[in-house]
Amino acid sequence: MRLSTNIVKDYLIVAFEGELDHHTTEEARMKIDSLYYDNNLSNMILDLRKLNFMDSSGIGLIMGRYRNCKERQGDISIVNTNPSVERILRMSGLLKIINMYSNIEEAIDGKRGE
């Protein structure tokens, strides 16, 4: 699994590629949290376009980042999901508490495309 990161405004943007599972979540968590806290950010966008598999460890990673953002009165959004990952997110209930957008620009603006 590979992570690409970028900071835009007060958003840490994290793009996942590959599989997010029990073999990869700890390293991903450490990298994401380090960038998030070291740069004193409050918002996060998770780009899941190139994520082709996620298990319960990945759900846990997303939930933990949700808590981190809420503790800082920030927000977390998910963008660019593929159908299989979106299905897992819906079944887990994450999309009841985390907004999903078509792209990063919509997530930053907080507006979904019509």
Biopython code that builds the backbone (N, CA, C, O; Angstrom):
import numpy as np
from Bio.PDB.StructureBuilder import StructureBuilder

atoms = [
    (1, "MET", "N", (0.849, -1.168, 0.000)),
    (1, "MET", "CA", (0.000, 0.000, 0.000)),
    (1, "MET", "C", (0.897, 1.233, 0.000)),
    (1, "MET", "O", (1.895, 1.297, 0.717)),
    (2, "ARG", "N", (0.520, 2.201, -0.815)),
    (2, "ARG", "CA", (1.259, 3.454, -0.884)),
    (2, "ARG", "C", (0.350, 4.606, -0.492)),
    (2, "ARG", "O", (-0.849, 4.608, -0.770)),
    (3, "LEU", "N", (0.960, 5.587, 0.164)),
    (3, "LEU", "CA", (0.255, 6.811, 0.541)),
    (3, "LEU", "C", (0.919, 7.991, -0.142)),
    (3, "LEU", "O", (2.145, 8.088, -0.188)),
    (4, "SER", "N", (0.105, 8.881, -0.669)),
    (4, "SER", "CA", (0.587, 10.172, -1.158)),
    (4, "SER", "C", (-0.120, 11.226, -0.322)),
    (4, "SER", "O", (-1.318, 11.118, -0.059)),
    (5, "THR", "N", (0.615, 12.235, 0.091)),
    (5, "THR", "CA", (0.016, 13.260, 0.942)),
    (5, "THR", "C", (0.289, 14.646, 0.378)),
    (5, "THR", "O", (1.260, 14.874, -0.344)),
    (6, "ASN", "N", (-0.599, 15.557, 0.731)),
    (6, "ASN", "CA", (-0.484, 16.945, 0.317)),
    (6, "ASN", "C", (-1.232, 17.780, 1.349)),
    (6, "ASN", "O", (-2.188, 17.307, 1.964)),
    (7, "ILE", "N", (-0.802, 19.005, 1.533)),
    (7, "ILE", "CA", (-1.503, 19.917, 2.433)),
    (7, "ILE", "C", (-2.021, 21.091, 1.608)),
    (7, "ILE", "O", (-1.251, 21.780, 0.939)),
    (8, "VAL", "N", (-3.332, 21.311, 1.663)),
    (8, "VAL", "CA", (-3.980, 22.420, 0.974)),
    (8, "VAL", "C", (-4.837, 23.141, 2.003)),
    (8, "VAL", "O", (-5.717, 22.545, 2.624)),
    (9, "LYS", "N", (-4.568, 24.434, 2.173)),
    (9, "LYS", "CA", (-5.251, 25.215, 3.205)),
    (9, "LYS", "C", (-5.025, 24.519, 4.540)),
    (9, "LYS", "O", (-3.880, 24.290, 4.928)),
    (10, "ASP", "N", (-6.089, 24.181, 5.244)),
    (10, "ASP", "CA", (-5.966, 23.499, 6.535)),
    (10, "ASP", "C", (-6.349, 22.027, 6.398)),
    (10, "ASP", "O", (-6.853, 21.428, 7.349)),
    (11, "TYR", "N", (-6.117, 21.444, 5.235)),
    (11, "TYR", "CA", (-6.499, 20.058, 4.956)),
    (11, "TYR", "C", (-5.272, 19.197, 4.693)),
    (11, "TYR", "O", (-4.412, 19.544, 3.883)),
    (12, "LEU", "N", (-5.207, 18.082, 5.382)),
    (12, "LEU", "CA", (-4.258, 17.039, 5.009)),
    (12, "LEU", "C", (-4.988, 16.141, 4.023)),
    (12, "LEU", "O", (-6.011, 15.545, 4.359)),
    (13, "ILE", "N", (-4.469, 16.045, 2.819)),
    (13, "ILE", "CA", (-5.066, 15.193, 1.794)),
    (13, "ILE", "C", (-4.220, 13.935, 1.692)),
    (13, "ILE", "O", (-3.016, 13.999, 1.443)),
    (14, "VAL", "N", (-4.863, 12.793, 1.887)),
    (14, "VAL", "CA", (-4.171, 11.507, 1.866)),
    (14, "VAL", "C", (-4.772, 10.649, 0.763)),
    (14, "VAL", "O", (-5.963, 10.341, 0.788)),
    (15, "ALA", "N", (-3.947, 10.264, -0.204)),
    (15, "ALA", "CA", (-4.390, 9.386, -1.287)),
    (15, "ALA", "C", (-3.819, 7.991, -1.040)),
    (15, "ALA", "O", (-2.608, 7.816, -0.903)),
    (16, "PHE", "N", (-4.702, 7.015, -0.987)),
    (16, "PHE", "CA", (-4.320, 5.623, -0.746)),
    (16, "PHE", "C", (-4.228, 4.885, -2.077)),
    (16, "PHE", "O", (-5.007, 5.140, -2.996)),
    (17, "GLU", "N", (-3.268, 3.970, -2.168)),
    (17, "GLU", "CA", (-3.159, 3.129, -3.361)),
    (17, "GLU", "C", (-2.828, 1.708, -2.923)),
    (17, "GLU", "O", (-1.873, 1.487, -2.178)),
    (18, "GLY", "N", (-3.613, 0.754, -3.384)),
    (18, "GLY", "CA", (-3.369, -0.643, -3.044)),
    (18, "GLY", "C", (-4.391, -1.170, -2.062)),
    (18, "GLY", "O", (-5.593, -0.950, -2.217)),
    (19, "GLU", "N", (-3.898, -1.875, -1.036)),
    (19, "GLU", "CA", (-4.770, -2.507, -0.050)),
    (19, "GLU", "C", (-4.532, -1.922, 1.334)),
    (19, "GLU", "O", (-3.390, -1.764, 1.767)),
    (20, "LEU", "N", (-5.616, -1.606, 2.017)),
    (20, "LEU", "CA", (-5.558, -1.099, 3.384)),
    (20, "LEU", "C", (-6.098, -2.202, 4.280)),
    (20, "LEU", "O", (-7.308, -2.375, 4.422)),
    (21, "ASP", "N", (-5.168, -2.947, 4.885)),
    (21, "ASP", "CA", (-5.561, -4.090, 5.704)),
    (21, "ASP", "C", (-4.669, -4.174, 6.938)),
    (21, "ASP", "O", (-3.892, -3.258, 7.210)),
    (22, "HIS", "N", (-4.779, -5.266, 7.679)),
    (22, "HIS", "CA", (-4.043, -5.381, 8.937)),
    (22, "HIS", "C", (-2.532, -5.377, 8.738)),
    (22, "HIS", "O", (-1.793, -5.170, 9.701)),
    (23, "HIS", "N", (-2.059, -5.597, 7.534)),
    (23, "HIS", "CA", (-0.624, -5.551, 7.262)),
    (23, "HIS", "C", (-0.124, -4.125, 7.036)),
    (23, "HIS", "O", (1.067, -3.858, 7.195)),
    (24, "THR", "N", (-1.004, -3.220, 6.673)),
    (24, "THR", "CA", (-0.577, -1.881, 6.248)),
    (24, "THR", "C", (-1.123, -0.730, 7.093)),
    (24, "THR", "O", (-0.639, 0.395, 6.971)),
    (25, "THR", "N", (-2.102, -0.979, 7.933)),
    (25, "THR", "CA", (-2.762, 0.142, 8.621)),
    (25, "THR", "C", (-1.870, 0.839, 9.640)),
    (25, "THR", "O", (-1.947, 2.061, 9.771)),
    (26, "GLU", "N", (-1.036, 0.115, 10.360)),
    (26, "GLU", "CA", (-0.227, 0.754, 11.401)),
    (26, "GLU", "C", (0.757, 1.754, 10.794)),
    (26, "GLU", "O", (0.898, 2.870, 11.293)),
    (27, "GLU", "N", (1.428, 1.360, 9.734)),
    (27, "GLU", "CA", (2.356, 2.278, 9.072)),
    (27, "GLU", "C", (1.609, 3.488, 8.508)),
    (27, "GLU", "O", (2.091, 4.616, 8.612)),
    (28, "ALA", "N", (0.446, 3.263, 7.918)),
    (28, "ALA", "CA", (-0.363, 4.360, 7.385)),
    (28, "ALA", "C", (-0.803, 5.288, 8.513)),
    (28, "ALA", "O", (-0.731, 6.509, 8.374)),
    (29, "ARG", "N", (-1.253, 4.722, 9.620)),
    (29, "ARG", "CA", (-1.700, 5.534, 10.760)),
    (29, "ARG", "C", (-0.572, 6.425, 11.261)),
    (29, "ARG", "O", (-0.775, 7.613, 11.510)),
    (30, "MET", "N", (0.616, 5.850, 11.407)),
    (30, "MET", "CA", (1.747, 6.627, 11.923)),
    (30, "MET", "C", (2.103, 7.781, 10.980)),
    (30, "MET", "O", (2.361, 8.894, 11.436)),
    (31, "LYS", "N", (2.118, 7.525, 9.691)),
    (31, "LYS", "CA", (2.461, 8.576, 8.726)),
    (31, "LYS", "C", (1.396, 9.675, 8.706)),
    (31, "LYS", "O", (1.722, 10.861, 8.725)),
    (32, "ILE", "N", (0.129, 9.276, 8.669)),
    (32, "ILE", "CA", (-0.965, 10.252, 8.632)),
    (32, "ILE", "C", (-0.969, 11.100, 9.901)),
    (32, "ILE", "O", (-1.036, 12.327, 9.826)),
    (33, "ASP", "N", (-0.898, 10.457, 11.060)),
    (33, "ASP", "CA", (-0.948, 11.199, 12.321)),
    (33, "ASP", "C", (0.242, 12.134, 12.475)),
    (33, "ASP", "O", (0.095, 13.253, 12.967)),
    (34, "SER", "N", (1.414, 11.684, 12.058)),
    (34, "SER", "CA", (2.602, 12.523, 12.148)),
    (34, "SER", "C", (2.421, 13.806, 11.334)),
    (34, "SER", "O", (2.674, 14.899, 11.840)),
    (35, "LEU", "N", (1.994, 13.681, 10.099)),
    (35, "LEU", "CA", (1.778, 14.866, 9.259)),
    (35, "LEU", "C", (0.662, 15.754, 9.808)),
    (35, "LEU", "O", (0.770, 16.980, 9.805)),
    (36, "TYR", "N", (-0.401, 15.123, 10.276)),
    (36, "TYR", "CA", (-1.561, 15.856, 10.787)),
    (36, "TYR", "C", (-1.185, 16.696, 12.010)),
    (36, "TYR", "O", (-1.493, 17.886, 12.069)),
    (37, "TYR", "N", (-0.528, 16.079, 12.971)),
    (37, "TYR", "CA", (-0.193, 16.792, 14.206)),
    (37, "TYR", "C", (1.018, 17.708, 14.040)),
    (37, "TYR", "O", (1.027, 18.812, 14.585)),
    (38, "ASP", "N", (2.038, 17.273, 13.302)),
    (38, "ASP", "CA", (3.228, 18.107, 13.118)),
    (38, "ASP", "C", (2.911, 19.408, 12.392)),
    (38, "ASP", "O", (3.579, 20.418, 12.610)),
    (39, "ASN", "N", (1.897, 19.389, 11.531)),
    (39, "ASN", "CA", (1.510, 20.587, 10.787)),
    (39, "ASN", "C", (0.325, 21.314, 11.413)),
    (39, "ASN", "O", (-0.199, 22.269, 10.839)),
    (40, "ASN", "N", (-0.097, 20.856, 12.596)),
    (40, "ASN", "CA", (-1.171, 21.496, 13.361)),
    (40, "ASN", "C", (-2.432, 21.718, 12.515)),
    (40, "ASN", "O", (-2.991, 22.815, 12.480)),
    (41, "LEU", "N", (-2.860, 20.653, 11.840)),
    (41, "LEU", "CA", (-4.032, 20.723, 10.972)),
    (41, "LEU", "C", (-5.287, 20.323, 11.735)),
    (41, "LEU", "O", (-5.202, 19.736, 12.813)),
    (42, "SER", "N", (-6.449, 20.641, 11.176)),
    (42, "SER", "CA", (-7.699, 20.218, 11.811)),
    (42, "SER", "C", (-8.609, 19.453, 10.859)),
    (42, "SER", "O", (-9.581, 18.842, 11.303)),
    (43, "ASN", "N", (-8.318, 19.472, 9.563)),
    (43, "ASN", "CA", (-9.177, 18.815, 8.577)),
    (43, "ASN", "C", (-8.396, 17.789, 7.762)),
    (43, "ASN", "O", (-7.178, 17.879, 7.608)),
    (44, "MET", "N", (-9.140, 16.811, 7.246)),
    (44, "MET", "CA", (-8.504, 15.749, 6.481)),
    (44, "MET", "C", (-9.431, 15.294, 5.356)),
    (44, "MET", "O", (-10.650, 15.239, 5.517)),
    (45, "ILE", "N", (-8.828, 14.970, 4.218)),
    (45, "ILE", "CA", (-9.550, 14.392, 3.086)),
    (45, "ILE", "C", (-8.855, 13.092, 2.721)),
    (45, "ILE", "O", (-7.645, 13.064, 2.498)),
    (46, "LEU", "N", (-9.630, 12.018, 2.662)),
    (46, "LEU", "CA", (-9.094, 10.706, 2.293)),
    (46, "LEU", "C", (-9.529, 10.389, 0.868)),
    (46, "LEU", "O", (-10.719, 10.228, 0.596)),
    (47, "ASP", "N", (-8.566, 10.301, -0.031)),
    (47, "ASP", "CA", (-8.825, 10.003, -1.441)),
    (47, "ASP", "C", (-8.655, 8.499, -1.640)),
    (47, "ASP", "O", (-7.542, 7.977, -1.562)),
    (48, "LEU", "N", (-9.760, 7.811, -1.897)),
    (48, "LEU", "CA", (-9.754, 6.347, -1.970)),
    (48, "LEU", "C", (-9.880, 5.819, -3.398)),
    (48, "LEU", "O", (-10.192, 4.644, -3.594)),
    (49, "ARG", "N", (-9.648, 6.654, -4.376)),
    (49, "ARG", "CA", (-9.809, 6.260, -5.783)),
    (49, "ARG", "C", (-8.970, 5.039, -6.153)),
    (49, "ARG", "O", (-9.449, 4.170, -6.881)),
    (50, "LYS", "N", (-7.733, 4.956, -5.670)),
    (50, "LYS", "CA", (-6.846, 3.853, -6.045)),
    (50, "LYS", "C", (-6.746, 2.782, -4.964)),
    (50, "LYS", "O", (-5.877, 1.912, -5.020)),
    (51, "LEU", "N", (-7.639, 2.852, -3.984)),
    (51, "LEU", "CA", (-7.691, 1.813, -2.954)),
    (51, "LEU", "C", (-8.554, 0.679, -3.480)),
    (51, "LEU", "O", (-9.740, 0.872, -3.747)),
    (52, "ASN", "N", (-7.967, -0.503, -3.632)),
    (52, "ASN", "CA", (-8.751, -1.597, -4.218)),
    (52, "ASN", "C", (-9.229, -2.619, -3.204)),
    (52, "ASN", "O", (-9.979, -3.526, -3.564)),
    (53, "PHE", "N", (-8.817, -2.502, -1.940)),
    (53, "PHE", "CA", (-9.310, -3.409, -0.901)),
    (53, "PHE", "C", (-9.146, -2.741, 0.452)),
    (53, "PHE", "O", (-8.170, -2.031, 0.699)),
    (54, "MET", "N", (-10.124, -2.981, 1.330)),
    (54, "MET", "CA", (-10.044, -2.486, 2.700)),
    (54, "MET", "C", (-10.752, -3.474, 3.605)),
    (54, "MET", "O", (-11.858, -3.918, 3.299)),
    (55, "ASP", "N", (-10.115, -3.826, 4.732)),
    (55, "ASP", "CA", (-10.769, -4.700, 5.702)),
    (55, "ASP", "C", (-11.117, -3.890, 6.952)),
    (55, "ASP", "O", (-11.064, -2.660, 6.934)),
    (56, "SER", "N", (-11.466, -4.571, 8.020)),
    (56, "SER", "CA", (-11.893, -3.883, 9.244)),
    (56, "SER", "C", (-10.781, -3.026, 9.841)),
    (56, "SER", "O", (-11.069, -2.047, 10.531)),
    (57, "SER", "N", (-9.532, -3.367, 9.593)),
    (57, "SER", "CA", (-8.426, -2.529, 10.066)),
    (57, "SER", "C", (-8.463, -1.163, 9.389)),
    (57, "SER", "O", (-8.188, -0.143, 10.021)),
    (58, "GLY", "N", (-8.803, -1.148, 8.109)),
    (58, "GLY", "CA", (-8.936, 0.111, 7.385)),
    (58, "GLY", "C", (-10.085, 0.948, 7.911)),
    (58, "GLY", "O", (-9.977, 2.171, 8.009)),
    (59, "ILE", "N", (-11.183, 0.293, 8.250)),
    (59, "ILE", "CA", (-12.321, 0.999, 8.851)),
    (59, "ILE", "C", (-11.888, 1.618, 10.177)),
    (59, "ILE", "O", (-12.234, 2.760, 10.480)),
    (60, "GLY", "N", (-11.134, 0.861, 10.958)),
    (60, "GLY", "CA", (-10.621, 1.379, 12.224)),
    (60, "GLY", "C", (-9.701, 2.571, 12.026)),
    (60, "GLY", "O", (-9.751, 3.530, 12.796)),
    (61, "LEU", "N", (-8.862, 2.520, 11.001)),
    (61, "LEU", "CA", (-7.970, 3.634, 10.706)),
    (61, "LEU", "C", (-8.786, 4.887, 10.382)),
    (61, "LEU", "O", (-8.481, 5.971, 10.879)),
    (62, "ILE", "N", (-9.802, 4.745, 9.564)),
    (62, "ILE", "CA", (-10.641, 5.896, 9.206)),
    (62, "ILE", "C", (-11.372, 6.427, 10.438)),
    (62, "ILE", "O", (-11.450, 7.640, 10.628)),
    (63, "MET", "N", (-11.904, 5.542, 11.274)),
    (63, "MET", "CA", (-12.602, 5.978, 12.502)),
    (63, "MET", "C", (-11.668, 6.754, 13.419)),
    (63, "MET", "O", (-12.060, 7.770, 13.993)),
    (64, "GLY", "N", (-10.445, 6.284, 13.558)),
    (64, "GLY", "CA", (-9.474, 6.987, 14.401)),
    (64, "GLY", "C", (-9.160, 8.376, 13.875)),
    (64, "GLY", "O", (-9.026, 9.315, 14.660)),
    (65, "ARG", "N", (-9.038, 8.524, 12.556)),
    (65, "ARG", "CA", (-8.767, 9.843, 11.971)),
    (65, "ARG", "C", (-9.997, 10.740, 12.120)),
    (65, "ARG", "O", (-9.863, 11.952, 12.288)),
    (66, "TYR", "N", (-11.192, 10.151, 12.061)),
    (66, "TYR", "CA", (-12.430, 10.899, 12.318)),
    (66, "TYR", "C", (-12.382, 11.493, 13.734)),
    (66, "TYR", "O", (-12.675, 12.672, 13.929)),
    (67, "ARG", "N", (-12.016, 10.674, 14.702)),
    (67, "ARG", "CA", (-11.931, 11.159, 16.091)),
    (67, "ARG", "C", (-10.886, 12.268, 16.224)),
    (67, "ARG", "O", (-11.124, 13.272, 16.896)),
    (68, "ASN", "N", (-9.729, 12.083, 15.582)),
    (68, "ASN", "CA", (-8.682, 13.110, 15.648)),
    (68, "ASN", "C", (-9.194, 14.448, 15.126)),
    (68, "ASN", "O", (-8.957, 15.489, 15.740)),
    (69, "CYS", "N", (-9.890, 14.421, 14.001)),
    (69, "CYS", "CA", (-10.415, 15.662, 13.418)),
    (69, "CYS", "C", (-11.470, 16.289, 14.322)),
    (69, "CYS", "O", (-11.472, 17.505, 14.513)),
    (70, "LYS", "N", (-12.356, 15.488, 14.875)),
    (70, "LYS", "CA", (-13.414, 16.018, 15.738)),
    (70, "LYS", "C", (-12.828, 16.619, 17.010)),
    (70, "LYS", "O", (-13.341, 17.621, 17.509)),
    (71, "GLU", "N", (-11.756, 16.020, 17.546)),
    (71, "GLU", "CA", (-11.109, 16.574, 18.742)),
    (71, "GLU", "C", (-10.561, 17.972, 18.483)),
    (71, "GLU", "O", (-10.441, 18.769, 19.413)),
    (72, "ARG", "N", (-10.232, 18.272, 17.254)),
    (72, "ARG", "CA", (-9.705, 19.586, 16.878)),
    (72, "ARG", "C", (-10.773, 20.461, 16.234)),
    (72, "ARG", "O", (-10.451, 21.454, 15.581)),
    (73, "GLN", "N", (-12.043, 20.099, 16.413)),
    (73, "GLN", "CA", (-13.170, 20.811, 15.811)),
    (73, "GLN", "C", (-13.019, 20.916, 14.291)),
    (73, "GLN", "O", (-13.432, 21.903, 13.682)),
    (74, "GLY", "N", (-12.428, 19.897, 13.697)),
    (74, "GLY", "CA", (-12.244, 19.862, 12.252)),
    (74, "GLY", "C", (-13.195, 18.885, 11.600)),
    (74, "GLY", "O", (-14.160, 18.422, 12.209)),
    (75, "ASP", "N", (-12.904, 18.583, 10.355)),
    (75, "ASP", "CA", (-13.774, 17.720, 9.573)),
    (75, "ASP", "C", (-12.930, 16.742, 8.770)),
    (75, "ASP", "O", (-11.774, 17.014, 8.447)),
    (76, "ILE", "N", (-13.520, 15.612, 8.458)),
    (76, "ILE", "CA", (-12.888, 14.620, 7.604)),
    (76, "ILE", "C", (-13.874, 14.263, 6.501)),
    (76, "ILE", "O", (-15.075, 14.139, 6.739)),
    (77, "SER", "N", (-13.349, 14.101, 5.298)),
    (77, "SER", "CA", (-14.179, 13.750, 4.146)),
    (77, "SER", "C", (-13.520, 12.618, 3.377)),
    (77, "SER", "O", (-12.307, 12.417, 3.447)),
    (78, "ILE", "N", (-14.338, 11.891, 2.648)),
    (78, "ILE", "CA", (-13.863, 10.822, 1.780)),
    (78, "ILE", "C", (-14.199, 11.217, 0.352)),
    (78, "ILE", "O", (-15.298, 11.701, 0.080)),
    (79, "VAL", "N", (-13.251, 11.012, -0.567)),
    (79, "VAL", "CA", (-13.493, 11.324, -1.980)),
    (79, "VAL", "C", (-13.068, 10.163, -2.865)),
    (79, "VAL", "O", (-12.248, 9.326, -2.487)),
    (80, "ASN", "N", (-13.652, 10.143, -4.052)),
    (80, "ASN", "CA", (-13.216, 9.247, -5.129)),
    (80, "ASN", "C", (-13.236, 7.764, -4.775)),
    (80, "ASN", "O", (-12.263, 7.060, -5.044)),
    (81, "THR", "N", (-14.292, 7.285, -4.194)),
    (81, "THR", "CA", (-14.327, 5.857, -3.865)),
    (81, "THR", "C", (-14.637, 5.027, -5.100)),
    (81, "THR", "O", (-15.287, 5.490, -6.037)),
    (82, "ASN", "N", (-14.160, 3.796, -5.078)),
    (82, "ASN", "CA", (-14.577, 2.853, -6.112)),
    (82, "ASN", "C", (-15.749, 2.056, -5.544)),
    (82, "ASN", "O", (-15.952, 2.071, -4.330)),
    (83, "PRO", "N", (-16.522, 1.366, -6.369)),
    (83, "PRO", "CA", (-17.744, 0.701, -5.887)),
    (83, "PRO", "C", (-17.524, -0.316, -4.764)),
    (83, "PRO", "O", (-18.336, -0.381, -3.842)),
    (84, "SER", "N", (-16.463, -1.101, -4.814)),
    (84, "SER", "CA", (-16.273, -2.118, -3.771)),
    (84, "SER", "C", (-15.918, -1.487, -2.429)),
    (84, "SER", "O", (-16.399, -1.934, -1.388)),
    (85, "VAL", "N", (-15.084, -0.456, -2.446)),
    (85, "VAL", "CA", (-14.728, 0.227, -1.197)),
    (85, "VAL", "C", (-15.925, 1.016, -0.670)),
    (85, "VAL", "O", (-16.160, 1.042, 0.538)),
    (86, "GLU", "N", (-16.675, 1.652, -1.550)),
    (86, "GLU", "CA", (-17.864, 2.386, -1.113)),
    (86, "GLU", "C", (-18.863, 1.450, -0.437)),
    (86, "GLU", "O", (-19.498, 1.826, 0.549)),
    (87, "ARG", "N", (-19.000, 0.264, -0.951)),
    (87, "ARG", "CA", (-19.907, -0.725, -0.349)),
    (87, "ARG", "C", (-19.484, -1.046, 1.088)),
    (87, "ARG", "O", (-20.327, -1.116, 1.982)),
    (88, "ILE", "N", (-18.195, -1.239, 1.306)),
    (88, "ILE", "CA", (-17.678, -1.512, 2.651)),
    (88, "ILE", "C", (-17.935, -0.319, 3.567)),
    (88, "ILE", "O", (-18.336, -0.494, 4.718)),
    (89, "LEU", "N", (-17.708, 0.885, 3.066)),
    (89, "LEU", "CA", (-17.944, 2.093, 3.866)),
    (89, "LEU", "C", (-19.414, 2.222, 4.254)),
    (89, "LEU", "O", (-19.728, 2.588, 5.387)),
    (90, "ARG", "N", (-20.305, 1.925, 3.328)),
    (90, "ARG", "CA", (-21.746, 1.991, 3.627)),
    (90, "ARG", "C", (-22.147, 0.923, 4.641)),
    (90, "ARG", "O", (-22.867, 1.208, 5.597)),
    (91, "MET", "N", (-21.678, -0.307, 4.430)),
    (91, "MET", "CA", (-22.025, -1.399, 5.349)),
    (91, "MET", "C", (-21.504, -1.139, 6.759)),
    (91, "MET", "O", (-22.143, -1.533, 7.735)),
    (92, "SER", "N", (-20.363, -0.487, 6.876)),
    (92, "SER", "CA", (-19.778, -0.214, 8.187)),
    (92, "SER", "C", (-20.481, 0.931, 8.905)),
    (92, "SER", "O", (-20.337, 1.084, 10.118)),
    (93, "GLY", "N", (-21.239, 1.734, 8.168)),
    (93, "GLY", "CA", (-21.900, 2.893, 8.764)),
    (93, "GLY", "C", (-21.054, 4.153, 8.751)),
    (93, "GLY", "O", (-21.511, 5.199, 9.212)),
    (94, "LEU", "N", (-19.831, 4.083, 8.236)),
    (94, "LEU", "CA", (-18.969, 5.267, 8.227)),
    (94, "LEU", "C", (-19.565, 6.427, 7.439)),
    (94, "LEU", "O", (-19.367, 7.589, 7.796)),
    (95, "LEU", "N", (-20.284, 6.122, 6.381)),
    (95, "LEU", "CA", (-20.834, 7.204, 5.559)),
    (95, "LEU", "C", (-22.036, 7.882, 6.207)),
    (95, "LEU", "O", (-22.584, 8.836, 5.654)),
    (96, "LYS", "N", (-22.448, 7.394, 7.376)),
    (96, "LYS", "CA", (-23.479, 8.097, 8.144)),
    (96, "LYS", "C", (-22.873, 9.245, 8.945)),
    (96, "LYS", "O", (-23.577, 10.179, 9.329)),
    (97, "ILE", "N", (-21.562, 9.174, 9.199)),
    (97, "ILE", "CA", (-20.906, 10.214, 10.001)),
    (97, "ILE", "C", (-19.834, 10.978, 9.227)),
    (97, "ILE", "O", (-19.396, 12.042, 9.665)),
    (98, "ILE", "N", (-19.410, 10.446, 8.084)),
    (98, "ILE", "CA", (-18.375, 11.089, 7.271)),
    (98, "ILE", "C", (-18.959, 11.384, 5.891)),
    (98, "ILE", "O", (-19.529, 10.502, 5.247)),
    (99, "ASN", "N", (-18.814, 12.622, 5.448)),
    (99, "ASN", "CA", (-19.321, 13.007, 4.130)),
    (99, "ASN", "C", (-18.435, 12.462, 3.022)),
    (99, "ASN", "O", (-17.213, 12.389, 3.156)),
    (100, "MET", "N", (-19.076, 12.082, 1.930)),
    (100, "MET", "CA", (-18.362, 11.591, 0.763)),
    (100, "MET", "C", (-18.610, 12.548, -0.399)),
    (100, "MET", "O", (-19.738, 12.985, -0.630)),
    (101, "TYR", "N", (-17.542, 12.866, -1.123)),
    (101, "TYR", "CA", (-17.606, 13.796, -2.246)),
    (101, "TYR", "C", (-17.004, 13.151, -3.488)),
    (101, "TYR", "O", (-16.282, 12.158, -3.401)),
    (102, "SER", "N", (-17.312, 13.729, -4.639)),
    (102, "SER", "CA", (-16.798, 13.215, -5.912)),
    (102, "SER", "C", (-15.326, 13.536, -6.118)),
    (102, "SER", "O", (-14.600, 12.771, -6.753)),
    (103, "ASN", "N", (-14.884, 14.681, -5.572)),
    (103, "ASN", "CA", (-13.491, 15.076, -5.770)),
    (103, "ASN", "C", (-13.018, 15.970, -4.627)),
    (103, "ASN", "O", (-13.800, 16.376, -3.768)),
    (104, "ILE", "N", (-11.741, 16.258, -4.639)),
    (104, "ILE", "CA", (-11.118, 17.019, -3.557)),
    (104, "ILE", "C", (-11.667, 18.443, -3.491)),
    (104, "ILE", "O", (-11.904, 18.961, -2.399)),
    (105, "GLU", "N", (-11.870, 19.072, -4.629)),
    (105, "GLU", "CA", (-12.372, 20.450, -4.644)),
    (105, "GLU", "C", (-13.739, 20.545, -3.973)),
    (105, "GLU", "O", (-13.987, 21.466, -3.195)),
    (106, "GLU", "N", (-14.621, 19.599, -4.270)),
    (106, "GLU", "CA", (-15.943, 19.590, -3.625)),
    (106, "GLU", "C", (-15.809, 19.401, -2.122)),
    (106, "GLU", "O", (-16.538, 20.025, -1.350)),
    (107, "ALA", "N", (-14.890, 18.551, -1.702)),
    (107, "ALA", "CA", (-14.705, 18.308, -0.268)),
    (107, "ALA", "C", (-14.211, 19.564, 0.439)),
    (107, "ALA", "O", (-14.679, 19.879, 1.533)),
    (108, "ILE", "N", (-13.279, 20.278, -0.166)),
    (108, "ILE", "CA", (-12.773, 21.512, 0.440)),
    (108, "ILE", "C", (-13.881, 22.559, 0.512)),
    (108, "ILE", "O", (-14.005, 23.265, 1.513)),
    (109, "ASP", "N", (-14.680, 22.660, -0.538)),
    (109, "ASP", "CA", (-15.791, 23.619, -0.557)),
    (109, "ASP", "C", (-16.967, 23.159, 0.299)),
    (109, "ASP", "O", (-17.829, 23.964, 0.654)),
    (110, "GLY", "N", (-17.008, 21.868, 0.634)),
    (110, "GLY", "CA", (-18.112, 21.330, 1.417)),
    (110, "GLY", "C", (-19.403, 21.224, 0.644)),
    (110, "GLY", "O", (-20.486, 21.216, 1.228)),
    (111, "LYS", "N", (-19.292, 21.141, -0.681)),
    (111, "LYS", "CA", (-20.488, 21.076, -1.522)),
    (111, "LYS", "C", (-20.405, 19.865, -2.430)),
    (111, "LYS", "O", (-19.388, 19.634, -3.083)),
    (112, "ARG", "N", (-21.461, 19.109, -2.466)),
    (112, "ARG", "CA", (-21.534, 17.953, -3.356)),
    (112, "ARG", "C", (-22.015, 18.392, -4.725)),
    (112, "ARG", "O", (-22.848, 19.290, -4.847)),
    (113, "GLY", "N", (-21.479, 17.747, -5.756)),
    (113, "GLY", "CA", (-21.920, 18.028, -7.123)),
    (113, "GLY", "C", (-23.345, 17.560, -7.327)),
    (113, "GLY", "O", (-23.775, 16.574, -6.728)),
    (114, "GLU", "N", (-24.061, 18.250, -8.150)),
    (114, "GLU", "CA", (-25.462, 17.887, -8.428)),
    (114, "GLU", "C", (-25.526, 16.943, -9.595)),
    (114, "GLU", "O", (-26.613, 16.519, -9.988)),
]
sb = StructureBuilder()
sb.init_structure("model")
sb.init_model(0)
sb.init_chain("A")
sb.init_seg("    ")
for serial, (resi, resn, name, xyz) in enumerate(atoms, 1):
    if name == "N":
        sb.init_residue(resn, " ", resi, " ")
    sb.init_atom(name, np.array(xyz, "f"), 0.0, 1.0, " ", f" {name:<3s}", serial, name[0])
structure = sb.get_structure()
